[in-house]
Amino acid sequence: MKTKMFVIFAALAALTTLSGCAGIDAGGNMCGDPAALHGDYSGKDFSGSFAVIRAAGDIPGIPASKGKRARWSKIEKEQVLYLDADCQQQLFEQLPGWAQALAKESGWSALATAVGEGGFASAFPGAEVTRYFLGGLGYGASAGLNTARYRQDSSEKGALGYCVLLQIWETKNRYPGHLEGINVVPWYGDGHTSLPDATDATTAPQLPHTAKRTPLPPR
């Protein structure tokens, strides 16, 4: 048993990725220490769990909406990346301890390459939860594990997407004049979304803040 454990973790160490968020590049969405929390707004650790929707302008029959499309500048993009990163970190910290440890050690892709789902389960007797979790991340060929993968992926995306939705809602209501007219829609489908490029200057006017506190978006 000790020999098997040593071989497994030696393989993991050899395959450790250099990125700080191996879970994301392995198909997951959560990261324990996203780059945006350290001032890196390149988007390399973006979760891809939601789509950004800007309040529309020039709506037919509504003259007051002319030229009033929500601003999407570098500032708004950095703010959304930061809120996404904050959600990732908070959710990651509430994962089971073993899941955090494995993701931080080598990333899920390295784990799958080193031992595979079956090898991991045999090295850790009774690891049914672990086997399900690995299957949920896409490391298995059977129909059952594929179902688990979709369930796990949808769960992560749903939690992260809704978290960012709440964070933006809180920001707009607590700090008027920021992220006005910017909303997000959680993404549950295959793959990951990408943030749109900033199209407006940071000096462009924002939409006016609505004095009435908006209701919490339904899930």
C-alpha positions in Angstrom: 0.0 0.0 0.0 2.8 2.5 0.9 4.7 1.6 -2.2 1.6 2.2 -4.4 0.9 5.5 -2.7 4.5 6.6 -3.2 4.4 5.7 -6.9 1.1 7.6 -7.4 2.3 10.8 -5.7 5.7 10.7 -7.4 3.8 10.6 -10.7 1.7 13.5 -9.6 4.7 15.5 -8.6 6.3 14.9 -12.0 3.2 16.0 -13.8 2.4 19.1 -11.7 1.4 22.0 -13.8 2.9 25.5 -13.4 -0.3 27.4 -13.6 -1.9 28.4 -10.4 -5.3 27.1 -11.4 -4.9 23.6 -12.8 -8.6 22.9 -12.1 -9.7 25.4 -14.8 -7.4 24.2 -17.6 -8.5 20.6 -16.8 -12.1 21.4 -17.6 -13.2 22.6 -14.2 -14.2 26.1 -13.1 -12.9 26.7 -9.6 -9.4 28.0 -8.6 -8.1 28.5 -5.2 -5.9 31.5 -6.0 -7.0 33.2 -9.3 -4.7 35.7 -11.0 -7.3 38.6 -10.9 -7.0 38.6 -7.1 -3.3 39.6 -7.6 -4.0 42.4 -10.1 -3.6 40.2 -13.2 -6.7 41.0 -15.4 -5.5 39.2 -18.5 -8.4 36.7 -18.0 -6.2 33.6 -17.9 -8.1 32.2 -14.8 -11.5 33.3 -15.9 -14.0 30.6 -15.0 -16.1 30.8 -18.2 -19.2 30.0 -16.2 -21.4 33.0 -17.4 -22.0 35.4 -20.2 -22.0 39.1 -19.9 -25.2 40.9 -21.0 -25.2 44.7 -21.4 -28.3 46.8 -21.0 -29.5 47.5 -24.5 -29.7 51.0 -26.1 -31.7 52.4 -29.0 -34.7 50.2 -28.1 -37.5 50.8 -30.7 -40.3 52.9 -29.3 -38.3 54.2 -26.3 -36.6 57.5 -27.3 -35.0 57.8 -23.9 -32.9 54.7 -24.7 -31.1 56.3 -27.6 -27.4 55.9 -27.2 -27.8 54.4 -23.8 -26.2 51.0 -24.2 -24.3 50.0 -21.0 -20.7 50.9 -21.0 -18.2 48.0 -21.4 -14.7 49.4 -20.9 -11.5 48.1 -19.5 -12.8 49.1 -16.0 -15.9 47.0 -16.2 -14.1 44.1 -17.6 -11.5 44.2 -14.8 -14.3 44.5 -12.2 -16.1 41.4 -13.6 -12.8 39.4 -13.7 -12.2 40.4 -10.0 -15.7 39.3 -8.9 -15.4 36.1 -10.8 -12.0 35.4 -9.2 -13.4 36.2 -5.7 -16.3 33.8 -6.3 -13.8 31.1 -7.4 -11.7 31.5 -4.3 -14.6 31.5 -1.9 -16.2 28.5 -3.4 -12.9 26.6 -3.7 -12.2 27.1 0.0 -15.5 25.4 0.8 -14.7 22.2 -1.3 -14.0 19.1 0.7 -10.4 19.1 2.1 -9.2 16.2 0.0 -10.5 17.8 -3.2 -8.6 21.0 -2.4 -5.4 19.2 -1.6 -5.4 17.2 -4.9 -6.3 20.2 -7.0 -3.5 22.3 -5.4 -1.0 19.5 -5.6 -1.1 18.7 -9.3 -4.3 19.5 -10.9 -7.0 17.1 -12.1 -5.4 16.6 -15.5 -2.2 15.4 -13.9 -4.1 13.1 -11.5 -6.0 11.5 -14.4 -2.8 11.0 -16.5 -0.9 9.6 -13.6 -3.3 7.0 -12.2 -6.6 7.2 -13.9 -9.9 6.8 -12.2 -9.5 3.0 -11.6 -6.0 3.3 -10.3 -6.9 6.0 -7.8 -9.8 4.0 -6.5 -7.7 0.9 -6.0 -5.0 2.8 -4.2 -7.6 4.3 -1.8 -10.0 1.5 -0.8 -13.6 2.8 -0.2 -13.0 6.0 -2.2 -16.5 5.9 -3.7 -17.0 9.7 -3.3 -13.6 10.3 -4.9 -14.4 8.0 -7.8 -17.6 9.9 -8.4 -15.9 13.2 -8.2 -13.2 12.2 -10.7 -15.9 10.9 -13.0 -17.7 14.1 -12.6 -14.6 16.0 -13.9 -14.6 13.9 -17.0 -12.1 11.1 -16.2 -13.9 8.0 -17.2 -15.3 6.4 -20.4 -18.5 4.8 -19.2 -21.9 6.3 -19.7 -22.3 6.6 -15.9 -19.2 8.6 -15.5 -20.0 10.8 -18.4 -23.3 11.6 -16.7 -21.4 12.4 -13.5 -19.1 14.6 -15.5 -21.9 16.7 -16.9 -23.5 16.9 -13.5 -20.3 18.0 -11.8 -19.5 20.5 -14.6 -23.0 22.0 -14.5 -23.0 22.2 -10.8 -19.7 24.2 -10.8 -20.8 26.5 -13.6 -24.2 27.1 -11.9 -22.6 27.9 -8.5 -20.0 30.2 -10.0 -22.3 31.9 -12.5 -24.9 32.7 -9.9 -22.3 33.8 -7.4 -21.0 36.4 -9.9 -24.6 37.4 -10.6 -25.0 38.1 -6.9 -21.7 39.9 -6.6 -22.6 42.3 -9.5 -26.0 42.9 -8.0 -24.4 43.7 -4.7 -21.8 46.0 -6.3 -24.3 48.0 -8.2 -26.5 48.5 -5.2 -23.8 49.2 -2.6 -21.6 51.3 -4.9 -23.7 53.4 -7.2 -22.0 54.4 -10.5 -20.2 51.0 -11.0 -21.2 48.2 -13.4 -24.4 50.1 -14.3 -26.3 48.1 -16.8 -24.0 45.1 -16.7 -25.6 41.7 -16.0 -24.6 38.1 -16.3 -26.3 34.9 -17.3 -25.0 31.6 -15.8 -23.7 29.2 -18.5 -24.5 25.5 -18.0 -23.6 24.2 -21.4 -20.5 22.4 -22.7 -17.2 24.3 -22.7 -16.5 27.7 -21.3 -17.7 31.2 -22.2 -15.2 34.0 -22.9 -15.5 37.7 -21.8 -16.1 40.1 -24.7 -13.4 42.6 -25.5 -13.8 46.0 -24.1 -15.4 48.2 -26.7 -15.8 51.6 -24.9 -13.3 54.1 -23.6 -13.0 54.4 -19.8 -14.1 58.0 -20.1 -17.4 57.1 -21.8 -20.5 58.0 -19.8 -22.1 55.2 -17.8 -25.8 54.6 -17.5 -27.4 56.6 -14.7 -27.9 54.7 -11.4 -31.4 53.8 -10.6 -32.2 55.1 -7.1 -34.6 52.2 -6.5 -32.9 49.2 -5.1 -33.3 46.4 -7.6 -34.8 43.1 -6.5 -32.6 40.0 -6.2 -32.6 38.2 -9.5 -34.4 34.9 -9.3 -32.4 31.7 -9.8 
